[in-house]
Every structure is written in C-alpha cells, then in structure tokens.
Amino acid sequence: MIDFLPHLDKNAAYIWACYGLGLVLIGGAVIGVVLKARAAKSALGRMNVSDEDAS
Amino acid sequence: MGMLSAFANPHRFLALSNWLAPLFYALGAALIGWGLWQGLWIVPKDEYQGGDIMRVMFIHVPAAWLAMASYSAMAVASFTWFIWRHELADIAAKAIAPLGATWTALCLATGSVWGKPTWGTWWQWDDARMMSVLFLLFLFLGYMALRAAMDSRQKAARAGAILAMVGGLNVPLIKFSVDMFTSLHQDSSVITSEGPKMAAVYLWPLLMSGLGHSLLFGALVMTLMRAEIWTRRAARQRARLLAGA
C-alpha cells in the first residue's frame, strides 16, 4: 500500500468506494456545469456578432 | 418586496456572481479538502460506529444535508416565481434541479455502500429513510423531465413550480422518518432539539465539510444560472434577428 494513504481497517474498500463516488459525481458536475456555461457564453457572443453584422 | 425586486435583477446577479462564484468555488474546495483530510487521516476511528467505516460520514452526511437543502431551495425559488413571477427565481429553480439530483444520488450511493458492512444489506425496500430519499431523487428527475416536456418556457416554469412546491412536503418526511417509522438508519445526531450528540472531534470536520459542500453547490448553481441567462439572451437576440430578416 502507498505510504501516504491512511491505514484503514477491513472496510477500506467500502470507504474508498464512497470517496470515489464523490469524486466522480461532484467532479463530473463541476466539469459539466463549467462546460455548459462556456458554451452558453460563446453562443451569446456569436449572436452578438451576428446582430452587429445585421445592423 | 422592493428588496426582492432589487435582488431579482439579472444584470445585478451577473455582476454579483462574477466575483462571488469563484470565491465560493475556492472556499468550497478548500473546506471539502480539509474535511477529507480530517475524515480520512486525522480523526480517530470510532469502534462503537463500526471502526473506520464511520469515515464515510464526512461525505455521506453533507450529501444528505445538501439533498434536502437543495430541494427546499428549489421549492422556495419556485414559490417566489409562482407568486411574484421573477424570472431569476425560475432560473434558480431550474439550475438547482440537476445539482440537487447529483447530491441526492451521492447520498443514496454512499449510504448504500455504508449500509453493506454496517447492516449487512445494500438496500432495504421498506425503510422509510431510504425510500423517502429515493423519492426525493425521483422528484428532482421528474421536475427536469416535466420542464423538458413543456412546449414553452412559461408552461415549463408553471408546471415545474407546482411540482417543486408539492414535493416540498417530502423534505420534513425525510428528516423525521427515522423518528416516525422503523428504520435501519440511526437517529439524528447533529440537528436535534437537544443540540448535537456527536463528539466535537467528529462534529467540526463534519460541519466544515457540510459548509464546503454548500459553498461549492452555491457556486455551481450561480454558474448554471449565468449560463441560463446567457442562453435566454441569445434566444431573444435570435428571435429579434429572425423578426428583422
């Protein structure tokens, strides 16, 4: 076992599974939200350019 | 009412969230990291709570708090939209739903994994706490599906608001389910009428972790709200361009 990791008892697999789930779900939420916001902002930017071209 | 209108201004919200969201991301990540370090490395294991498995508490309990708090926030935002028709309240309710579903799923999944070594089962279908939280997840998913099924934004906001407000009745049911019904789940040990029953060595990391999750959740809601405001602005511009063409 890698030395810097905490030394847990027989239930270590369950504990790591829970923290792994947290990493996947929360990390996934952060990435998804940031990507969605970036896409929305660039879509608005493109609309602004189209608006200026039209006027 | 005037104060509510002042906060409901999308321009003011964009200006405020522009610096508040990054601050919440940073503080939230720092507190969650500190809670993780305390929970996994520092606090002593509690043999009464099954040994090291109690360390799951530092992710499961904040997820459970966020699941209930986020649904309550969605119901309040929906009520605000329903009464005063503030667009920002509808945007907030819409932003909370997928994130609330994420934290509720995390609560259910970590609870299930914790249950196996503690109770000898992943799931108990007649357990009031487990079933009421599962119902909460279905409420979040149902809210999103209902909104997506509507053909106009106004109809989506109205149908979603009604579901969110009615579903709010489930939140106190979750909280008091362990007192009212038989449940494998232990009784409340932090938010009780007599105050916290937990030792300070566990309570502080748990509270800080809960605060960290709340700040991160707040930052994500603000980011999604900003995205929704930009999306609605782009849609309005598109409509204006098409009308002018």
Interface residues (C-beta under 8 A of the other chain):
Chain A: P6 L8 D9 K10 N11 A12 Y14 I15 A17 C18 Y19 L21 G22 L25 I26 G28 A29 V30 V33 V34 K36 A37 A39 A40 K41 A43 L44 R46 M47 N48 S50 D51 A54
Chain B: L36 L40 W41 K45 G50 G51 D52 I53 R55 V56 I59 H60 A63 P98 L99 T102 W103 A105 L106 A109 T110 V113 W114 K116 P117 L216 L220 T223 L224 R226 A227 E228 W230 T231 R233 A234 Q237 R238 R240 L241 G244 A245
